[in-house]
């Protein structure tokens, strides 16, 4: 075994020892840090999946299929305000991306949250409670958060895309940047809401 390998192993051992010691002294902070790191990894995954699904669905007629549901009052200009507001037409042509954009967003989030569920349960919280009960409440929370995040998106989505694509004249690059910004905001909302929920549904029961 080379000297460099030995030094690397010793360094890893010291880091493990430091981390284990830190977890014993500050279990809640350590748990939050693990949750934070995993959540960021999931966010990066969404950055990869979102453009891929968007490019895939943009080649279909779904772009020209309007998806505007759950009307909740009106905008300041008198037009209907939809929680899920994806008007027909591509974003570059002034539309809302249609059903294609909705599916790209929701499929990306769904995949990310499924991975997040198992990763957080087994790694962060090391839960041994009933997985089906946890999954049930997780799905309920996911639906509520998705609707809430979609409602909030109505306030910032259009201005962000308009600013980057039209006001700043960034075109397709501005659209991609806006995708990243909106996905980051969605991830941030999920991050702060899901942590206390996970603390409740991912329990550690004493081994019999």
C-alpha positions in Angstrom: 0.0 0.0 0.0 1.5 3.4 -1.0 2.2 6.1 1.4 -0.4 8.4 -0.3 -3.1 5.7 0.2 -2.3 5.3 3.8 -2.5 9.1 4.4 -5.8 9.2 2.6 -7.3 6.4 4.7 -6.1 8.1 7.9 -7.6 11.4 6.8 -11.0 9.7 6.0 -10.8 7.9 9.4 -10.2 11.2 11.2 -13.1 12.8 9.3 -15.4 9.9 10.2 -14.4 10.2 13.8 -15.0 13.9 13.9 -18.4 13.5 12.3 -19.5 10.7 14.6 -18.3 12.8 17.6 -20.2 15.8 16.3 -23.4 13.7 15.8 -23.3 12.6 19.4 -22.9 16.1 20.7 -25.3 17.8 18.2 -27.7 15.2 16.9 -30.4 17.6 15.6 -27.9 19.9 13.8 -26.1 16.9 12.3 -29.5 15.6 11.1 -30.4 18.9 9.5 -27.0 19.1 7.8 -27.5 15.6 6.2 -31.0 16.7 5.2 -29.6 19.8 3.6 -26.9 18.0 1.7 -29.4 15.4 0.3 -31.9 18.1 -0.6 -29.3 19.9 -2.6 -28.4 16.7 -4.4 -32.0 16.2 -5.3 -32.2 19.8 -6.5 -29.2 19.3 -8.8 -31.0 16.2 -10.2 -34.0 18.3 -11.0 -31.8 20.7 -12.9 -30.8 17.8 -15.1 -34.2 16.2 -15.5 -36.2 19.3 -16.1 -34.6 20.4 -19.4 -34.6 16.8 -20.6 -38.3 16.4 -20.1 -39.0 19.9 -21.4 -37.1 19.2 -24.6 -38.9 15.9 -25.0 -42.4 17.2 -24.6 -41.6 20.4 -26.6 -41.5 18.1 -29.7 -45.2 17.1 -29.2 -48.5 18.8 -29.7 -48.9 19.1 -25.9 -47.2 22.5 -26.2 -50.4 23.7 -27.9 -52.7 22.1 -25.4 -53.7 24.6 -22.7 -53.7 23.4 -19.1 -55.3 26.0 -16.8 -57.2 24.6 -13.8 -58.3 25.5 -10.3 -59.3 29.1 -10.9 -58.8 31.2 -7.8 -60.1 34.7 -8.2 -58.6 37.1 -10.8 -55.4 38.9 -11.7 -55.0 42.7 -11.3 -55.9 43.1 -15.0 -59.2 41.2 -14.5 -58.1 37.9 -16.2 -58.7 34.6 -14.4 -56.1 33.5 -12.0 -55.3 29.8 -12.2 -53.3 27.9 -9.6 -52.0 25.7 -12.4 -51.7 28.2 -15.3 -50.0 26.8 -18.4 -51.6 28.5 -21.4 -51.1 27.0 -24.9 -48.1 28.0 -26.9 -44.3 27.9 -26.2 -42.8 30.3 -23.8 -40.7 32.0 -26.5 -43.9 32.8 -28.4 -45.6 34.3 -25.4 -47.5 31.2 -24.3 -47.3 29.4 -21.0 -45.8 26.2 -22.3 -49.1 24.3 -22.3 -49.5 20.8 -21.0 -46.0 20.0 -22.1 -44.5 22.4 -19.6 -46.8 21.2 -16.8 -45.8 17.6 -17.4 -42.1 18.4 -17.6 -42.3 20.2 -14.2 -44.5 17.7 -12.4 -42.7 14.5 -13.6 -39.4 16.0 -12.6 -40.7 16.9 -9.2 -42.4 13.5 -8.7 -39.2 11.6 -9.6 -37.1 13.8 -7.3 -39.6 13.4 -4.4 -39.7 9.6 -4.7 -35.9 9.5 -4.5 -36.0 12.1 -1.7 -38.5 10.0 0.3 -36.3 6.9 0.5 -33.0 8.8 0.9 -34.2 10.9 3.7 -36.0 8.0 5.4 -33.0 5.7 5.4 -30.1 8.1 5.6 -31.1 11.3 7.4 -33.8 10.0 9.8 -32.9 6.3 9.9 -36.6 5.6 10.4 -37.8 2.1 11.1 -41.5 3.0 11.4 -44.2 1.7 9.0 -43.1 2.7 5.5 -46.7 2.6 4.1 -48.0 5.0 6.8 -45.1 7.3 6.2 -45.7 7.1 2.4 -49.3 7.9 2.8 -48.7 11.1 4.8 -45.8 12.0 2.5 -48.1 11.8 -0.6 -50.7 14.0 1.2 -48.0 16.5 2.1 -46.7 16.4 -1.5 -50.1 17.2 -3.0 -50.7 20.1 -0.6 -47.2 21.5 -1.1 -47.5 21.1 -4.9 -50.7 23.1 -5.0 -49.3 25.7 -2.6 -46.1 26.0 -4.6 -48.1 26.3 -7.9 -50.2 29.0 -6.4 -47.1 31.0 -5.3 -45.6 30.4 -8.7 -48.4 32.5 -10.3 -46.8 35.6 -8.6 -43.2 35.1 -9.8 -43.1 32.8 -12.8 -44.3 35.2 -15.5 -42.3 38.2 -14.3 -39.1 36.1 -14.2 -39.5 34.7 -17.7 -40.5 38.1 -19.1 -37.5 39.8 -17.4 -34.9 37.3 -18.6 -36.3 36.5 -22.1 -37.7 39.9 -23.2 -36.5 42.8 -21.0 -32.9 41.5 -20.9 -33.2 40.0 -24.3 -31.6 36.7 -23.4 -34.0 34.6 -25.5 -33.7 30.9 -25.2 -30.8 31.2 -22.7 -33.0 33.4 -20.6 -35.7 30.7 -20.8 -33.3 28.1 -19.5 -32.1 30.5 -16.8 -35.7 31.2 -15.7 -36.3 27.4 -15.6 -33.4 27.1 -13.1 -34.6 30.1 -11.0 -38.2 28.8 -10.8 -37.1 25.3 -10.0 -34.7 26.6 -7.3 -37.6 28.6 -5.7 -39.8 25.5 -5.8 -37.0 23.4 -4.2 -36.5 26.0 -1.5 -40.3 25.9 -0.6 -40.2 22.1 -0.4 -37.0 22.2 1.6 -38.4 24.3 4.5 -41.8 22.7 4.5 -40.8 19.1 4.2 -38.2 19.1 7.1 -40.7 19.4 10.0 -43.0 17.0 8.2 -40.2 14.4 7.9 -39.5 14.9 11.6 -43.1 13.8 12.3 -43.5 10.9 9.8 -40.0 9.4 10.0 -39.9 8.0 13.5 -37.3 5.8 15.1 -39.0 3.2 17.2 -37.0 1.3 19.8 -36.0 -2.2 18.6 -37.8 -5.0 20.4 
